[in-house]
Amino acid sequence: MSFADLPRPIGFVLGGGGSLGAMQVGMLRAVAEAGITPDLAVGTSVGSLNAAVLALTHDDPIERLRGIWAHMTRDEAFPGGVLSRVRTLTQSKTHLFPNSGLTRIINEHVGADRRFEDLALPLGVVTTQVDTAEPLLIRSGPLLEPLLASCAIPGIFPPVSYEGRLLYDGGLVANVPMRQALAMGAQSLVVFDCAFPGKLPSAPRTFAEVMMFTAMISMRNQAVLEAPLAASQVPVVYLPGPAPSRVNPLDFGHTDALAAEAYDAAKEFLEGIAVSGAGLYGAPGLVVT
């Protein structure tokens, strides 16, 4: 079975991983060159932002994503210096950064008043319900609050109130939302995992980095457990990441290199596999020490 013969609808599954989300730009380029196009997209955390841009239009969304990531900075996503973080934590008791930076990013690149119904592709955004600790898949209505909630890393950003629910980052319970893509009707999955596909963050040195590192360990273990379950039902093309390299998920200074390395790794992988029905093609990356 060639990639062109993958059963449709094909769901693109974009996982979270902070600044490592730049890898998804390279992965998406390699997949497009292999002739694989999505019928729907579902994302968690930074993957939800990339998925939203991917679903915006049929007109070269990968180039649009490349331009966004080329200009992304840490200060834009995580505004404020050390004193500002201390003040935010002292006042809120729950988080280090406001989500004002994320709001500006979403408004600029997705649209302040954009709704799910405006998109060119069906989109699912995955969050975590605080009261039940279960994933919530959001597929309709305004985009801003669900995207903010999907990116609301506990301890880093504030939770988001949405339709009477308090929501946190979907990465807590479904960082690589394969089950959610199947629930949306996907008959094949292409997985863009940027949390631990071979990349390791450096040893955490700040409170924010400790929180991110802890979350990423959980993210990878979820994927290891869930990928075989999804693959028992449909073909799951699980893209690899590039060679191990210590890049902090709060550091936006390596986006071009991450995208380029991920492109090369995904391209080589796709050239070497043949899909023959339901099964797991590739796998979640191993943690390398």
LOMIMAR-409536 format. One record per residue (C-alpha): residue number from 0; z, x, y. Coordinates in nm, 3 decimals. Example, Ala and Ser with C-alpha at 12.3 -4.5 7.8 and 13.67 -1.06 7.14 Angstrom:
% LOMIMAR-409536
REC/0/0.780/1.230/-0.450
REC/1/0.714/1.367/-0.106
% end
This chain:
% LOMIMAR-409536
REC/0/0.000/0.000/0.000
REC/1/-0.098/0.145/0.338
REC/2/0.105/0.087/0.651
REC/3/-0.159/-0.159/0.762
REC/4/-0.073/-0.364/0.452
REC/5/0.302/-0.386/0.517
REC/6/0.408/-0.749/0.473
REC/7/0.437/-0.931/0.803
REC/8/0.630/-1.007/1.011
REC/9/0.719/-0.639/1.064
REC/10/1.057/-0.593/1.231
REC/11/1.134/-0.284/1.438
REC/12/1.507/-0.206/1.410
REC/13/1.641/0.015/1.690
REC/14/1.992/0.150/1.650
REC/15/2.242/0.281/1.906
REC/16/2.337/0.636/1.991
REC/17/2.379/0.692/2.363
REC/18/2.144/0.951/2.511
REC/19/2.008/1.017/2.161
REC/20/1.811/0.695/2.216
REC/21/1.546/0.923/2.368
REC/22/1.449/1.006/2.010
REC/23/1.321/0.652/1.967
REC/24/1.045/0.720/2.221
REC/25/0.903/0.993/1.995
REC/26/0.955/0.787/1.680
REC/27/0.775/0.488/1.834
REC/28/0.481/0.705/1.932
REC/29/0.446/0.840/1.578
REC/30/0.468/0.491/1.430
REC/31/0.204/0.359/1.669
REC/32/-0.031/0.644/1.574
REC/33/0.023/0.552/1.206
REC/34/-0.107/0.203/1.284
REC/35/0.223/0.016/1.254
REC/36/0.280/-0.252/1.518
REC/37/0.585/-0.479/1.548
REC/38/0.596/-0.857/1.521
REC/39/0.960/-0.866/1.634
REC/40/1.225/-0.623/1.753
REC/41/1.602/-0.615/1.720
REC/42/1.835/-0.360/1.873
REC/43/2.193/-0.253/1.920
REC/44/2.342/-0.067/2.218
REC/45/2.085/0.175/2.365
REC/46/1.847/0.049/2.096
REC/47/1.870/-0.297/2.249
REC/48/1.755/-0.156/2.584
REC/49/1.464/0.025/2.422
REC/50/1.379/-0.285/2.219
REC/51/1.382/-0.501/2.532
REC/52/1.133/-0.270/2.703
REC/53/0.925/-0.263/2.385
REC/54/0.919/-0.644/2.381
REC/55/0.836/-0.681/2.750
REC/56/0.461/-0.645/2.726
REC/57/0.179/-0.553/2.493
REC/58/0.046/-0.303/2.752
REC/59/0.160/0.045/2.644
REC/60/0.536/-0.010/2.623
REC/61/0.583/0.337/2.470
REC/62/0.449/0.505/2.783
REC/63/0.677/0.280/2.989
REC/64/0.975/0.391/2.779
REC/65/0.874/0.755/2.812
REC/66/0.875/0.724/3.189
REC/67/1.216/0.555/3.191
REC/68/1.377/0.822/2.974
REC/69/1.214/1.106/3.166
REC/70/1.414/1.006/3.474
REC/71/1.737/0.895/3.307
REC/72/2.051/1.085/3.409
REC/73/2.414/1.084/3.299
REC/74/2.530/0.984/3.646
REC/75/2.297/0.684/3.640
REC/76/2.436/0.553/3.312
REC/77/2.795/0.674/3.356
REC/78/2.861/0.671/3.732
REC/79/3.154/0.846/3.897
REC/80/3.335/1.177/3.864
REC/81/3.662/1.265/3.696
REC/82/3.880/1.106/3.964
REC/83/3.673/0.789/3.952
REC/84/3.720/0.769/3.575
REC/85/4.095/0.812/3.607
REC/86/4.106/0.541/3.872
REC/87/3.893/0.304/3.661
REC/88/4.109/0.361/3.353
REC/89/4.431/0.319/3.554
REC/90/4.311/-0.009/3.704
REC/91/4.142/-0.157/3.397
REC/92/4.367/-0.014/3.123
REC/93/4.067/-0.048/2.887
REC/94/3.769/0.163/2.995
REC/95/3.652/0.471/3.186
REC/96/3.329/0.351/3.348
REC/97/3.214/0.032/3.518
REC/98/2.892/-0.122/3.385
REC/99/2.735/-0.120/3.731
REC/100/2.510/0.173/3.634
REC/101/2.386/-0.010/3.326
REC/102/2.327/-0.321/3.535
REC/103/2.103/-0.126/3.773
REC/104/1.911/0.028/3.482
REC/105/1.849/-0.312/3.322
REC/106/1.754/-0.479/3.649
REC/107/1.511/-0.202/3.736
REC/108/1.339/-0.161/3.401
REC/109/1.372/-0.503/3.236
REC/110/1.415/-0.736/3.531
REC/111/1.720/-0.893/3.694
REC/112/1.623/-1.249/3.602
REC/113/1.435/-1.178/3.278
REC/114/1.492/-1.413/2.986
REC/115/1.427/-1.369/2.615
REC/116/1.166/-1.642/2.642
REC/117/0.965/-1.429/2.890
REC/118/0.904/-1.148/2.642
REC/119/0.583/-1.070/2.457
REC/120/0.771/-1.021/2.126
REC/121/1.069/-1.203/1.973
REC/122/1.377/-0.993/2.055
REC/123/1.723/-0.991/1.902
REC/124/2.018/-0.823/2.077
REC/125/2.323/-0.747/1.864
REC/126/2.679/-0.751/1.999
REC/127/3.029/-0.768/1.851
REC/128/3.252/-1.073/1.900
REC/129/3.598/-0.950/1.998
REC/130/3.785/-1.248/1.854
REC/131/3.622/-1.236/1.509
REC/132/3.506/-0.871/1.483
REC/133/3.171/-1.006/1.361
REC/134/2.820/-0.935/1.485
REC/135/2.655/-1.185/1.717
REC/136/2.276/-1.192/1.731
REC/137/2.151/-1.325/2.067
REC/138/1.788/-1.438/2.091
REC/139/1.759/-1.674/2.387
REC/140/1.860/-1.717/2.749
REC/141/1.908/-1.452/3.021
REC/142/1.882/-1.092/2.902
REC/143/2.123/-0.912/3.135
REC/144/2.460/-1.013/2.987
REC/145/2.359/-0.968/2.620
REC/146/2.218/-0.621/2.696
REC/147/2.532/-0.522/2.887
REC/148/2.745/-0.652/2.598
REC/149/2.540/-0.471/2.335
REC/150/2.601/-0.144/2.524
REC/151/2.971/-0.208/2.597
REC/152/3.119/0.085/2.403
REC/153/3.495/0.019/2.374
REC/154/3.691/0.256/2.593
REC/155/3.376/0.357/2.779
REC/156/3.257/0.027/2.931
REC/157/3.427/-0.309/2.986
REC/158/3.371/-0.597/2.744
REC/159/3.134/-0.870/2.863
REC/160/3.214/-1.240/2.883
REC/161/2.924/-1.448/2.751
REC/162/2.923/-1.823/2.689
REC/163/3.298/-1.832/2.635
REC/164/3.303/-1.526/2.408
REC/165/3.423/-1.175/2.483
REC/166/3.171/-0.922/2.351
REC/167/3.163/-0.549/2.283
REC/168/2.900/-0.302/2.164
REC/169/2.715/-0.421/1.855
REC/170/2.743/-0.071/1.712
REC/171/3.096/-0.150/1.601
REC/172/2.966/-0.375/1.325
REC/173/2.584/-0.347/1.314
REC/174/2.459/-0.030/1.476
REC/175/2.136/-0.036/1.276
REC/176/2.083/-0.415/1.259
REC/177/1.872/-0.450/0.947
REC/178/2.040/-0.773/0.833
REC/179/1.975/-0.927/1.172
REC/180/1.605/-0.837/1.155
REC/181/1.583/-1.005/0.815
REC/182/1.756/-1.311/0.961
REC/183/1.483/-1.322/1.226
REC/184/1.224/-1.348/0.949
REC/185/1.108/-0.989/0.905
REC/186/0.933/-0.915/0.575
REC/187/0.915/-0.539/0.640
REC/188/1.145/-0.314/0.843
REC/189/1.080/0.006/1.034
REC/190/1.413/0.163/1.127
REC/191/1.465/0.384/1.432
REC/192/1.815/0.528/1.376
REC/193/1.917/0.777/1.644
REC/194/2.291/0.800/1.577
REC/195/2.299/1.032/1.276
REC/196/1.947/1.088/1.145
REC/197/2.009/1.462/1.147
REC/198/2.153/1.506/1.495
REC/199/2.514/1.601/1.548
REC/200/2.703/1.580/1.875
REC/201/2.901/1.884/1.976
REC/202/3.275/1.884/1.917
REC/203/3.430/1.624/2.149
REC/204/3.605/1.773/2.451
REC/205/3.689/1.468/2.661
REC/206/3.830/1.121/2.600
REC/207/3.485/0.967/2.643
REC/208/3.332/1.207/2.391
REC/209/3.609/1.142/2.139
REC/210/3.542/0.769/2.164
REC/211/3.168/0.820/2.122
REC/212/3.205/1.058/1.827
REC/213/3.439/0.817/1.646
REC/214/3.198/0.529/1.701
REC/215/2.902/0.732/1.574
REC/216/3.074/0.819/1.246
REC/217/3.126/0.448/1.186
REC/218/2.764/0.377/1.280
REC/219/2.626/0.615/1.022
REC/220/2.845/0.483/0.742
REC/221/2.731/0.127/0.814
REC/222/2.369/0.232/0.775
REC/223/2.435/0.416/0.448
REC/224/2.580/0.098/0.301
REC/225/2.333/-0.154/0.443
REC/226/1.999/0.020/0.401
REC/227/1.985/-0.020/0.019
REC/228/2.079/-0.388/0.050
REC/229/1.793/-0.458/0.291
REC/230/1.557/-0.248/0.078
REC/231/1.629/-0.463/-0.227
REC/232/1.451/-0.746/-0.044
REC/233/1.173/-0.586/0.164
REC/234/1.008/-0.249/0.232
REC/235/1.233/-0.046/0.464
REC/236/1.065/0.253/0.631
REC/237/1.365/0.457/0.750
REC/238/1.246/0.723/0.991
REC/239/1.416/1.064/0.988
REC/240/1.541/1.250/1.290
REC/241/1.451/1.608/1.382
REC/242/1.628/1.917/1.254
REC/243/2.005/1.931/1.317
REC/244/2.096/2.026/1.672
REC/245/2.419/1.985/1.866
REC/246/2.338/1.737/2.142
REC/247/2.613/1.531/2.301
REC/248/2.533/1.157/2.312
REC/249/2.655/1.143/2.674
REC/250/2.418/1.425/2.780
REC/251/2.084/1.312/2.923
REC/252/1.954/1.662/2.986
REC/253/1.752/1.690/2.664
REC/254/1.549/1.369/2.659
REC/255/1.203/1.527/2.657
REC/256/1.295/1.769/2.379
REC/257/1.460/1.496/2.172
REC/258/1.155/1.272/2.199
REC/259/0.916/1.555/2.111
REC/260/1.121/1.672/1.812
REC/261/1.162/1.316/1.685
REC/262/0.788/1.259/1.716
REC/263/0.712/1.565/1.503
REC/264/0.968/1.469/1.237
REC/265/0.852/1.107/1.218
REC/266/0.484/1.203/1.211
REC/267/0.534/1.447/0.923
REC/268/0.743/1.190/0.734
REC/269/0.489/0.910/0.775
REC/270/0.206/1.132/0.657
REC/271/0.394/1.205/0.336
REC/272/0.498/0.862/0.211
REC/273/0.323/0.571/0.043
REC/274/0.475/0.223/0.046
REC/275/0.456/0.024/-0.278
REC/276/0.659/-0.288/-0.224
REC/277/1.026/-0.351/-0.157
REC/278/1.236/-0.035/-0.146
REC/279/1.386/0.231/0.079
REC/280/1.140/0.485/0.213
REC/281/1.354/0.751/0.377
REC/282/1.728/0.707/0.426
REC/283/2.007/0.740/0.681
REC/284/2.054/1.107/0.761
REC/285/2.336/1.316/0.623
REC/286/2.606/1.455/0.848
REC/287/2.542/1.829/0.857
REC/288/2.826/2.065/0.946
% end
